[in-house]
């Protein structure tokens, strides 16, 4: 397991990255032994069994059948096996990956995602580097988990290296990758870099991705850049509840209570997060009773409590 490794060990992983950028129902299990089934139907059957598995033991039983059918080299089945295993036992997912010869993009992505979602951030980067060494070209589904791992490890310089690879691969304007880039720079407290990536986004990026705007607005708020956050918020082509909640939270965190309440009043729709944010913000700013009561009564009058 790599969860417990220190960030210092991470420093031995990243430098070369830039050089490489170029028990279910037993009857169901037994039914897979039907010799009349063709390869595609057997493949689909095993994948459905993998999806239906609830425990590591069940997955291991299915895996043994896969081996008996000489399908351990089937990349589609192995991809699903690793993906399912990562939600039950990341060690088992790693073992399955290591026993597969010549993993492809889908297998690598399944493992990298699983490692990241299990907070194995150093191991995520290690396997990203291995992916490069194996000449498996990353895609738009690889980089978000790598960038998230870098952010969680707070290794600022590694972000620039990976960004360089994204540029060389022509993925910098992919919506998923771009949001992840901005989010990574915000979380490692390089707001200037985040703003630069945001500003260089295409009009399509900006028009189609509310999340991109939410991330940069939230980043400005967290870094105390309220003026910039407000400027961006007011020119957003579209907003959702998350946009309003981020702005209210940022205002509250910076002591702009009245301004935050005004934003709350402007909301056409509110959710639980909206109410939690405003109530917590008022409490944190010393307005525990009267302020909260007034806001709640105003909400009742306007019928905007949300769902």
N, C-alpha and C positions, 0 to 999 in steps of 0.2 A: 504493500500500500504506500501511496505517496502523499497522502493527506498531511502527514505530520512534518513534512520536510520544511525547512526554514526557507525564507525568501533568499537568503544568501546562496543556497544551493541553486536557486533559479538562475543565478548569474552565470553558471556553467552551461546553461541550456540555450540561452538566446543568441549569443554572439554570432554563431554560424548560420543563423536563419537567413540573413540577407543574402548569403552565398548560394542558397538553394532555391530561390524563387525562380524559376523558369516555368401438483399431480392432477392433471386433467383426467377425464374419463378414460380408463384403461382400454375400453373397447374402441375408443377413437384412436388411441395410439396404435393398438393392434391392427386396426383396419388399414393402416398404411402398408401392411405386408401383402396386400392384394396384388398378385403378379400381373393382373390385367390392367392395372392403372398405368397410364403413360407418364413420362417424366414430368410434364407440365402439371398434370393433376396431382401427382405426388408432391411436387414442389409447393403447389397451392395448399395442399392438405397440411403439410408440415408447418407452413407459415400460419395457417389458421390455428393449429394446435399451439404454436408459440404464443400467438396473441391471446389465446384462452388460458394460458398457464397463470397460476396464481402465486406459486412459490418457486424457490430455487430448485427444490427437489423435483417438482413437476417438470421444470425446464431441463434438468439433467436427464430425466427419463426420456423426454422427447429427443434430447441431444443424442442419447445412446442409440435410439432408433435411426436417427439421421446418419450416424456413423455406420450402422449395420446395412443401410441402404446405399452406402458409398456416396453419400451426398455431402460429406463434410467439406468438399471443395466447391460447393455451390454458393456463389457470392450473395445471391438474393436471400437464401435461407440464413446464411451466416450473418448478414446485415441485420435481419430481424431478430436473430438469436442474441446478438450483442446488444441491440437496442432494448430488448426485453430484459436481458440479464442486468443491464445497468440500472434498472429500476428495482432490482431485487438484491443483487450482489455485484458490486463493481469489480470485486476480485475475480468473480466468475466471467464477467465480461472481458476483463483483461486476459484471462487464461484462454478464452475462446479466440480472441484476437491473435494472441501469440502463436496459437496452433494452426492459424490459417496462413497458407503460403501465398505470397504475392497479393496482399490486400489491395482492393481498388478504392476509388474515391468514396463510394457509399459505405464501405466497411470502416474506413478511416473516419468519416464524418460521424457515423453512429457511435464510435468509441469516444471521439473528441467531445461530442455533445454529452455523452453519458458521464465522462470524467468531470466536465465543467459543472453539470447539474448535481454531481455528488461532492462538489467543492474540492475536487482534486486539481487545484489550479496549476501547480507545478507540473504534474503529470500531463495535464492538458497540453502545456507548452512542449513538454518532452515528446509527446506523440505527434504534435504538429511538426516538430523538427524531423522526427522519423519519417513522417509523410513526405517531407521535402527530399530526404535522402533516398527514399524509394521511388523518386520521380513521379509521385502522384500529385497532380496539379490541384491545389485547393479551389473551391468555388465559393459562391455567395453564401452557402450554408456552413462553410468552415469558419470563416473569419469572425463572425459575431461571437462565437464561443471562445475563440482565441483572444479577442479584444476584451471580452468580459473577464477572462482570467488575468490578463495584464492589469486591468483596472482593480481587481480584487487584491492582487499582489502589490499594487501601487508601484509598479516599475515603469517609471515615466519614459525612459529612453527606449524601452522595448516597443512601446507604442509607435514611435517614429519608424523603427525598423520594419514593423509589420505594415505600417501605412505605405512605406516604400514598395513593399511587395504587392500591395493592393493596387498601387498606381501602375506598376509594371504589368500587372495582369489585366488592367483595364476594367477593374470592378469598382472604381471610386464613385461612380454615379448610381450604383445599384442602391435602391432605397433601403434595403435591409442592412447592407454594409455601411452606408453613410450614417444612418441613425446610430449604429453601434460605434462608429468612429467618434462622433460627437459626444456620445455618452461616455466613452472611455476617457476622452480628454477632460470632460467635466469632472469625472470621478477621481482622476489623478491630479486635479486642481491645476490644469493648464487651460484656463478659460480662453486665453488668447488663441490658442491652437483650435479650440472648439469653435470659436467664433469665426476663425479663418475658414475652417472646413464648411461651416454653415453658410458663410457669405459666398463661397465658391460653388455652392450647390446650384444646380440648374433650376430654371423656373418650374420645370416639371416636378423635380424633387420637392420644391417648396409648396407647390399647389396641391400635390397628391398626398403628402405625408404630414398629417397633423402631429404625429408622434415626433417628427424631426423638430418641429416648433416647440412642442412641449418640453423636449429634452433640453434645448438651448435656453428656453425661458426659465426652467427649473434650475439649470446650471448658473445662470446669472443671479437668480435669487439666492442660491446657496453661497455664492461668492460675494454677496453684498452689493452686487451691481444692479440695484433696483431701477435706476433710471433706464438702463439698457433693457432690462426685463420688461418694463412698462412700454418702452418704445416698440419692442418686438411684439408684445401682446396686442397692442392696438392695431398693428398692421397685419396680423395673422389673417390669411385668406379664409380660414374656417377655424372654429374652436369647438372643443368638446368639454365635458364636465371636468376632465383631467386638466385642461388648460386653466380653467378658473380656479380649481383647487390648488394647483401649483402656485398661482399668483397670490392667492389669499394666504397660503402658508408662508410664502416668501415675505409678504408684507408683515405678517404677524411676527415672524422671526426677527425682523428688523425694527420692531416697535411701532410700525405704521398701523396702529389699531383702527383708527377711524377710516383710513383708506381701505383697509381690509374689509371692514363692515360694509362700506359702500360697494365694493366689488361683490360681496355676498348678496347684497340687496339687488344687484343688477342681474344675478343669475336667473335664467328662465327655468332651469331645472336643477335640482340638487339631489345628491345621493348621501349615503351614510358617511362617506369620507368628507363631504362638504360640511356636514354638521359636526363631525368629530374635529375637523380642522378649526372651524370657527370657535367652538366651545373651548377646545384646548388652548387656542391662541388667546382668547379672552382671559382664561384662567391664568395663563403664564404671564399675562400683562397686568395682573392684579384686579381684574374685573370679574370676579368669580360669581357673584350672585346677580346683582342688578343687570350687568351687561348681558349675561347669558339669558336671563329671563326676558329682557327686552328683545333680544334677537329672536328667541323662540316664539314670543308673542307676535312679532312682526311676520315670522314665517307662517304661523297659523293663519294670520289674517290674509296673507297672500296665497296660501295654499301651495307653497313651494317646497314642502318638506322632502319631496322626492321619494324614490322607491329604494 
